[in-house]
């Protein structure tokens, strides 16, 4: 169900466990209004109108962030995220791999600096295949689903997707998120193996599997852009 308020288009999602209305601005700048069942359209519209100034501010902030994302310099001491925590970069003259991570620091061979971004993406992707697959197996057992496998790659503005043949796809940037938020992305995609669309049944099933999913989802909507800039 969608709601049109002036130039805003809002997706309305009903949840039997919700007591209040909540409006969120997603990472892709789409708008979602979560509501208890049975709330009338006039009430929903009035709520959105009260939040309209806030919505425009958030949309402007996200648009500005997309334009002003600071790119990494790959210099000594630069900080890089891994599962929500910053780890400093150390430049070294010799080591077997171009990029390694140990003792809480990233170590980049100096002669690999021109291709540093490529090496970081490859490292996050390889680490993601291990970490995300462990979480997929753990939550899949709870949800009684059997994904065919996972692939970690660049998904543009999507954190994850569920593809043909029950294959799950995750953005390599998922490994920059805090662990509890990355786990929300995992559970979100696993639920899609039951419910292909974002229907009321989808959100109900997600809530049963992860009762605090809304707080994690809200964090991702508000702070997901913070992990950009690799």
N, C-alpha and C positions, 0 to 999 in steps of 0.2 A: 504494500500500500504506500502511495506517495502523497505528499502534501505540498501544495504550491502556495508560497507566501511571497507576493511581489515577485522579485527576480530570483528567489531561492526555491530550490527543489529539494525536499527532505524525504528520505526513506523512513517510514514508520515501522518499527518492530515491536510487537506485543510480546510480553513475557508474563506468565501467571505469577511469577515470584517478585515482580517489580511492585513497589509501593508508590513510587513517585515517578515523575517524568525526568528524563535526562537527554540533553541534546549534545552531540559530539561532532567535532569537525575532524574527519578522517585524514590520513596521511596524503591521500590523493585529492583532498579538499572537498570531498563529498560530505553531505550532512546526514546524520542518522538520529532519529528521535526514538528513544526507547520508552515504552509506556506500558502500564498495566492494561489488561484486557478491558474492552468496553468503554474506554474514554472517547467521548464524542469529538468530532472534527472541530467544532467551535472552540472547545477547550484546548485542543492541540494547537490550533492556530493562534489562540490568545497567548499560549505559553511561548511559542516561537517568536511572536511579535515583541514580547517582553525581553527576549534574548537577542533580538535582531542586531542591536548595536554591537553586542559581544561577538556575534557571528561574523559580522563584517570585519571587526578588528582581528579576529583569529585568521580569517581568510587572507587578510592583508599581510599578517605576520608570516604565514606559511609561504605566501608568494614571495615575500622579501627574503625569507630564509633560503628559498630555492635559488635566488639570484646571488646571494652573498655567502654561499657555502665556502668555507676556507679550505683550500686544498693543502694537503700535507707537504712539508718541505723535505722530508727524509734526511734530516740533519741530526747530529748528536743531541740526544735528550728529548727529541720530539716524542709526544705521547700518542699511543695507538690503543684503541679499545680491543679487549677480548673478554667476552661474556660480561660486559658492563663495567669492567675495571680498566683503568689506564695503565699501560706498561710502556716504559721508556725505551727508546731506540738507542742501541749502541753500535757504532760503526767499527768494523774490525778489518784488518788487512788480510787475514787468512782464516778460512774455515771451509769445510767440505761443501755444504749447501750455501746457496746465495743468501737465504734467510733462514734463521733458526730461532727458536724460542726456548729459553731455559733460565732457571733461577729468576723468573718473573720479569725477564727483559727480552725484547726482540734484538737479535744480532744480525746486522746486514753487512755483507762483504762490500767494501768500498767500490770495487770495480763493478758491482751489480746495481749501483745507485741509478743509472740511467733507466733501468727497467724495474725500479723498486716497486712501483704500483702493481705491476704484473706479478711480482713475487709475493706481495702481500695478498693479492686476490687468490693466488694459487694456494697459499698457506691457509687462508680462511676456508677455502673450499675443501681442502683435504682434511682439515681438522673438523669441519662441519660434517663431513661424511661419517666420521666416527662418532662425534658427540650427538648429532641429531639422530643417527640411526639407533643409538642406545635408548634415547628418549622415545623414539617411535615405537620400538619394541615394547618398552615398559607400558606406555599408554595404550598401545594397540591391544594388549592383553586385557586391560580394564574395559575397553570399548568393544571387545569381541569383534575385531576386524583384522584382516590379514593383508596389509599393503604389499605390493609386489617388490618394492624397494624405494630408494630415494635417489634424487640427483640434486646436487648443489651447484647453482649457476646464477648468472645475472638475470633477474626477473623484472627488471625495470622498477616500477612503483609497487609491485606486489611482493609481499614477504614470503608467500608460499602459494602453491596451487596443487590441485588434485587432477591428474591427467588420466588418459586412457589406460586401461589395464591395471587400474588401482596403483599407478605409480605416483609418488609424491615428489613435488619439486619445492626446493627452498632456496631463497636468495642467500648468497654467501654472506651478505651483511647481517643475516640473522645471528651470526657468531659474534657480532659486536654488541648485541643486546644483552641486558642482564639475563641470567639463566632462567628466572621465573617468567620473563616475558618471552624468551625464545621457546619455552615450554608451552606457552599459550598458543604460539604460532603452530607448533607441532599438533596440539590437540585440536585446534581449529581445522587443520587439514585432514586429520584422521576422522573427524565427525563428518566431513564431506563424503567419506566412503559409505556412510549411512544415508546422508541427506545431501544431494548434489547442489541444492539451492539454499539461500539464506532465508529459509522459511521459519515460521514460528517453531516448528518441530526441530529444526536445526539448532536454534538458540536454546530450546528446552533441553535437548540432548547434551549440548555443550555445557550448560549450567549444571547438569547432573554429574558430568565427568569432572568439571572444574568449577565448584561453587563460587569461587571468587574471580571468575573470568572477567567480569565487567571492570573490576579495578585494573586488571592487567591490560585489558583492551583499551581502557581510558589512558593508561600510561603510554601505551604504544601510539595512540592517536596524538597525544600531547608532546611526546619526547622522541618519537621515532626519527624525526629529522636530525636529531642531535648526533646520530651515528654516521651521517653523510660526510663526504670530504676525503675519502681515502685516495 
